[in-house]
Amino acid sequence: MSAECDSLRAFTRLLQRQRPGVVLTRRRLGDGYSDDVLTALAAAGLMGAVKVVVLIGAGTPAAVEARQVELGADCVQRDPVRPDVLVEYLVKYLRASKRSHRPAKPAVSPTFPFAGARVDPIERQLQVGSASGHLTPHEVALVELLVQSEGEVVTYDTLYSEILSRRFRGDTSNMRVLLGKLAQSARGVGVPLREWVDVIPKLGYRYRRPQPASGAQARMPKAGPGSRAPSGGAGRRA
């Protein structure tokens, strides 16, 4: 099994449902560093069970290289990387991971709350009570991004990069379709998704808890200090 992650955030999501045998990472990622990748593996209880190869720049200080090893990297390669050497390391580590049958400690609870429901990212299920619906992999990825950034805007750049693995070029139609599909799945279990997700024009989506209903009383106009209540006969018909 292999999976490509373009960011630290995507990698941490991956750890919630899969245990990689080998991790190959560059020193610098779009939203973090290899140090963060190693820390995430340690937090998930996978350090030692997963082989990690870190690629660093040719001019990287020796202290940075040493820190990768200190944090748990099994191999550190400098640019320009020799492909034949790198391949041998990967083959060696993959063979070792297949021989290892040590059970991995789960990184997080198998399910998490979303919009008044619960989501199982492994089984790709959205559940409210006894009602449940199936989600596509892209729907699960969208839910995870929204939950991780609750109260903040998840930009279209992030959505396209981490869900569709491509750059955002101004056309939001793919995300509109995906959000609509997720809303339809949510309706199937009685969840009004659009009360939980805001569409921010030209920016992206924001997941938040809906505002409590104000009730009929809040909708009635309030009388000001100088206003007069209508007299008993003011509106009567003769």
Secondary structure, DSSP 8 states (H G I E B T S, - for coil): -----SSHHHHHHHHTT---SEEEEESEETTEEHHHHHHHHHHTT-BTTBEEEEEE-TT--HHHHHHHHHHT-SEEEESS--HHHHHHHHHHHHHHHHH-------SS-S-EEETTEEEETTTTEEEETTEEEE--HHHHHHHHHHHHTTTSEEEHHHHHHHHSSS---S--HHHHHHHHHHHHHHHTTT--GGGTEEEETTTEEEE-------HHHHHS----TT-----TTTT---
